[in-house]
Amino acid sequence: MEELPLVAGVDGSPGSLQAVDWAVDEARRHSRELRLVHASLWERYEGVVSSDDPDRPSEQTAAEEVVATAVERARRRDPGVRVSSDVIPDEATHVLLGEAHRAFAVVTGARGRGGLAGLLLGSVALTVAARAHGPVIVVRGDKAGLAGTHERILLGAADPEIAREATRFAFREAEARGCVLDVVRAWRRPARPAAEDHDERASALLDALVHEATADHPDVRVRSATVEGPARTVLLDRSAAADLVIIGTRQRSGRFGLQFGRVGHTLLHHAHCPVAVVPQLE
């Protein structure tokens, strides 16, 4: 079976180049080809010619330069990683959503060239993370999180029907990195006291979620914890000591995209490290 490549979207922005660096390291960890893609509708600008070459549209020239720069950067960062590239004539969101069907994961920067000043997350990154039929990694965070110096992966343990694929992804990631996997289940105490011990219930759900993956990846060091509080707050706080935070989301057939909630939005906008969104396809 052919191994799927890791795909990174590039547009020449600082966030895009940061994503290229991160994607190179990720491709090396998993021994995957890195495919760099750039979306450009340069055919629409056929009447605008480059001053350097009057026979070629300036938008086409610019697109090729964006890709060439990204390829050179990737090969300079790690010559051992296989790199391919493509310029695809479509909107960026459509390109990356299409690539997600045949990728190990799609990597994108948090902000692209078209982002409005003041926004923490670009519309392309948010839309792709919310709608893709495969894992999407949005590269953001502080220097330590981006550099992977914490040697720790964080998995937000949602209910098994939402997080099975995310759990498998997290175990593979921790195994590839040889690092600790922190699995955290947040829980809330109800307003009215009940006989059921909610902490124990959270622990049982967490154990059920990781049981199968633990058997498949016995060498991964797992640290499980249940924490009282809103999941978005718990995971955001803990992302400060992680190199990647992973969450699962449910994708329902026949509906428009993922049912994205507060946890996903909070992490994509504010996490201290890159965020992986892994859909649970029905």
C-alpha positions in Angstrom: 0.0 0.0 0.0 1.4 3.4 -1.0 2.2 5.7 1.9 0.3 9.0 1.8 2.4 12.2 1.8 2.3 14.9 4.4 0.8 18.0 2.6 1.6 21.6 3.5 -0.1 24.6 2.0 2.3 27.4 1.1 1.5 31.0 0.1 4.8 32.8 0.9 3.6 34.4 4.2 5.6 34.2 7.4 3.1 31.8 8.8 3.3 29.6 5.8 7.1 29.4 5.9 6.9 28.5 9.6 4.5 25.7 8.7 7.0 24.5 6.1 9.7 24.2 8.7 7.4 22.3 11.1 6.2 20.1 8.2 9.7 19.1 7.3 10.4 17.9 10.8 7.1 16.1 10.9 7.8 14.4 7.5 11.2 13.2 8.8 9.7 11.8 12.0 7.2 9.6 10.0 9.5 8.9 7.0 6.9 10.6 4.7 7.2 12.5 1.5 6.5 16.2 2.0 4.2 17.7 -0.7 4.1 21.5 -0.9 1.0 22.9 -2.6 0.2 26.4 -3.6 -3.3 27.6 -4.8 -3.3 30.2 -7.5 -5.8 31.4 -10.0 -3.2 33.0 -12.2 -5.2 32.1 -15.3 -7.6 34.9 -14.4 -4.8 37.4 -14.8 -3.6 36.4 -18.3 -3.7 40.1 -19.4 -1.2 41.1 -16.7 2.3 40.3 -17.8 5.6 40.1 -15.9 8.1 42.9 -16.6 10.8 40.3 -16.6 9.2 38.0 -19.1 6.4 39.4 -21.2 5.4 35.9 -22.4 4.3 34.8 -18.9 1.6 36.1 -16.7 2.9 37.8 -13.5 0.6 35.8 -11.3 2.0 32.5 -12.7 5.5 33.7 -12.1 4.7 34.8 -8.6 3.1 31.4 -7.8 6.1 29.5 -9.1 8.4 31.7 -7.0 6.4 31.0 -3.9 6.7 27.2 -4.5 10.3 27.4 -5.4 11.2 29.3 -2.3 9.3 26.8 -0.1 11.0 23.8 -1.7 14.4 25.4 -1.3 13.6 26.1 2.3 12.4 22.6 3.0 15.5 21.0 1.4 17.8 23.3 3.2 16.2 22.4 6.5 16.5 18.7 5.9 18.0 17.3 2.6 17.0 13.8 3.6 13.2 14.5 3.3 11.7 13.8 0.0 10.0 17.0 -1.3 7.5 17.5 -4.2 5.5 20.5 -5.1 2.5 21.7 -7.2 0.7 24.8 -8.2 -3.0 24.1 -8.3 -5.5 26.5 -10.1 -8.1 26.8 -7.4 -9.0 28.6 -4.2 -6.7 27.8 -1.3 -9.5 26.3 0.8 -10.7 24.0 -2.0 -7.2 22.9 -2.7 -6.4 21.9 0.9 -9.7 20.2 1.4 -9.1 18.1 -1.7 -5.6 17.2 -0.6 -6.9 16.0 2.7 -8.5 13.0 1.0 -5.1 11.7 0.0 -2.7 12.9 2.7 -1.3 11.6 5.9 -2.2 15.0 7.3 -2.5 18.6 6.0 -0.4 21.2 7.6 -1.2 24.9 7.4 0.0 28.1 9.0 -2.3 29.9 11.4 -2.3 33.0 9.2 -1.9 33.4 5.5 -1.3 36.4 3.2 -5.0 37.2 3.0 -5.7 37.5 6.7 -7.0 40.7 8.1 -4.9 42.6 10.6 -5.8 41.7 14.2 -7.2 38.2 13.4 -5.6 35.4 15.4 -6.5 32.7 12.9 -6.9 33.0 9.1 -10.1 31.9 7.4 -8.4 29.2 5.3 -6.9 27.5 8.4 -10.1 27.6 10.3 -12.2 26.3 7.4 -9.8 23.5 6.4 -9.5 22.4 10.1 -13.3 22.4 10.4 -14.2 20.6 7.2 -11.3 18.3 6.1 -11.9 14.6 5.8 -8.5 13.9 7.4 -6.1 15.2 10.1 -5.3 18.9 9.8 -2.4 20.5 11.8 -2.5 24.3 12.3 1.0 25.5 13.1 1.0 28.1 15.8 2.4 28.7 19.3 5.4 29.9 21.1 9.1 29.1 20.3 9.3 26.1 22.7 6.1 24.6 21.3 7.1 25.1 17.7 10.6 23.7 18.4 9.3 20.6 20.1 11.4 21.0 23.2 8.8 19.9 25.7 9.0 16.3 24.5 5.3 15.9 25.3 2.1 15.4 23.2 -1.3 16.4 24.7 -4.5 14.6 23.8 -7.9 16.0 24.7 -9.8 12.8 25.7 -13.4 13.4 24.4 -16.0 10.7 24.3 -14.8 7.6 22.3 -17.3 8.1 19.5 -15.6 11.4 18.8 -12.0 10.7 19.7 -11.0 7.2 18.5 -9.2 8.4 15.4 -7.6 11.3 17.3 -6.4 8.8 19.9 -4.8 6.6 17.3 -3.2 9.6 15.7 -1.8 10.8 19.1 -0.3 7.4 19.9 1.4 7.3 16.4 2.7 10.8 17.0 4.1 10.0 20.4 5.7 6.8 19.2 7.4 8.6 16.2 8.7 11.3 18.6 9.6 8.9 21.4 8.0 11.3 23.8 5.4 11.2 26.6 1.7 11.3 25.7 -0.5 13.2 28.2 -4.1 12.1 27.9 -6.4 14.5 29.7 -10.1 14.2 30.3 -11.9 17.4 31.6 -15.1 17.1 33.6 -17.6 19.4 35.2 -19.3 19.1 38.5 -23.1 19.4 38.0 -25.0 22.2 39.7 -27.1 19.7 41.5 -25.2 17.0 43.4 -25.7 13.5 42.1 -24.9 10.1 43.5 -22.6 9.3 40.6 -18.9 10.2 41.1 -18.1 12.3 38.1 -14.4 12.0 38.5 -14.6 8.2 38.5 -16.8 8.3 35.4 -14.3 10.5 33.6 -11.5 8.1 34.6 -13.5 5.2 33.2 -14.1 6.9 29.9 -10.5 7.9 29.6 -9.3 4.3 30.3 -11.7 2.9 27.7 -10.5 5.4 25.1 -6.8 4.6 25.5 -7.0 0.8 26.1 -7.0 -0.4 22.5 -4.3 2.1 21.4 -2.1 1.3 24.3 -2.1 -2.4 23.3 -1.1 -1.4 19.7 1.6 0.9 20.9 3.1 -0.6 24.1 6.2 1.5 24.1 4.4 4.8 24.3 4.6 6.3 27.8 1.1 7.4 28.7 0.2 9.7 31.5 -3.6 9.9 32.1 -5.3 12.6 34.2 -8.8 13.8 34.9 -9.2 17.5 35.6 -12.2 19.3 36.8 -13.0 22.4 34.7 -14.0 23.4 31.2 -12.2 21.4 28.6 -11.1 24.4 26.5 -9.5 26.0 29.6 -7.8 22.8 30.8 -6.3 22.0 27.4 -5.3 25.6 26.7 -3.4 25.8 30.0 -1.7 22.5 29.4 -0.8 23.4 25.8 1.9 25.6 27.3 3.9 22.5 28.2 3.2 20.5 25.0 4.7 20.3 21.5 1.3 19.3 19.9 -2.2 19.3 21.2 -4.6 16.8 19.5 -8.4 16.9 19.6 -11.0 14.8 17.9 -14.1 16.1 16.2 -17.2 14.3 14.7 -18.0 14.6 11.1 -21.5 13.7 10.1 -22.3 12.7 6.5 -24.7 14.9 4.8 -23.9 17.9 6.8 -21.7 20.9 6.1 -18.3 20.3 7.8 -17.5 19.4 11.3 -19.5 20.2 14.3 -16.9 22.6 15.7 -17.3 23.6 19.3 -15.7 25.9 21.8 -12.7 23.6 22.5 -11.6 23.6 18.9 -12.1 27.3 18.4 -10.2 28.2 21.6 -7.2 26.0 20.8 -6.9 27.1 17.2 -6.9 30.7 18.2 -4.9 30.6 21.4 -2.9 27.4 21.9 0.7 27.7 22.9 1.7 24.9 20.4 0.5 23.5 17.1 -3.0 22.0 17.1 -4.0 18.8 15.3 -7.7 18.4 14.5 -8.6 14.8 13.7 -12.1 14.0 12.4 -14.1 10.9 13.4 -15.8 10.0 10.2 -19.1 8.2 10.4 
